[in-house]
Amino acid sequence: MQIALSLVANRITQSKVLIVVNIEAENVVSPSRLKIFHEIAKCGSIRAASEVLGVAPSSVSRQVALLEHEMGTALLERTSSGVNLTHAGRMVANYARSVVLGYDSLRSDLDDTRGRRRKLIRLALVESVLTSGPISAITEFRRRFDTVVFHIEVMPAPKVIDCVKRDECDIGITFCPIADPSIVSIMKFPEPIGLVMPTGHALAARLSVSLADLAELPLALPATGFSVRQILDEVCASTGMVLEPVMVSNAFESLRNFVLCGGGGAVLPWRAGQGNDARLVNIPIAEQRLRSAWLEVMTQRNRRLPRVTTLFLEMLEVGLQSRPIDTSSSVPQPP
């Protein structure tokens, strides 16, 4: 009898354990539900998220209602133009983003182990690195991983940071960024701001030029949305110097062409200055802040990088280092 009772007790105990496990499992938030909420937070509306996900808006709304029930609080505020996240909604959105990004990275690594590689690496970068670094790294990388494709978007430096934060790219390469807690800096490279002139110009043999030298030239400058222009304007304001450009452009190639056509000089980051054209020379500008500018490679802090992306970052570092800064300019290392 004692043995029988013991068996019954064990079965009862086991049943209780199973009941507890089932109750806890029911309290686990569905990953698919988190993915839907992550998309709503990115898109700013239920309808836009439904289009991205390929499901009906009513289905998306139902999943949000279930998630709000699980969380015990409202996560969204409906407006005429879309939705706004509540304080609790922002907390859930941050958690959902980390889950979704981690899941995508895990799937990518698992595909690697089965011989299927990640199909896409997205880069957002400033124009100054187009003539070096990334393109050579991509070419070399695809010799080893020929099924990987790359999507490159070129934009001003401040927009690169926004692109990384919104998870619209895997890797960002930008110019002199302000520190951001949601961003991880992977590597930095010197990228001083210089004066671009034809090799035959009298200034081409100078070791450096001053802002006063620039003021004497017909000058082409990047548009005000570019960090290089913003830094130059701040330095000029602090020294009382006024530069009046005869041409402003949002394309670095047009600034180089201005110089090649004999129009005057242009102020550009180091790698963008000469490009691959031996007819141009980039002369350091004497002001310390311009000489200490840098390029920075970054990723999103909460994102677990897939193995193939980490491998590409190693090759990217080699590519960016393959275009060294002229040591005669005594350019300091980036901070």
Secondary structure, DSSP 8 states (H G I E B T S, - for coil): -HHHHHHHHHHHHHHHHHHHHHHHHHTS--HHHHHHHHHHHHHSSHHHHHHHHTS-HHHHHHHHHHHHHHHTS--EEEETTEEEE-HHHHHHHHHHHHHHHHHHHHHHHHHHHTT----EEEEEE-GGGTTSTHHHHHHHHHHH-TT-EEEEEE--HHHHHHHHHTTS-SEEEEES----TTEEEEEEEE--EEEEEETTSGGGG-S-B-HHHHHTS-EEEE-TTSHHHHHHHHHHHHHT-----SEEES-HHHHHHHHHTTS-EEEEEHHHHHTT-TTEEEEEBSSHHHHT-EEEEEEETT----HHHHHHHHHHHHHHHTS---GGG------
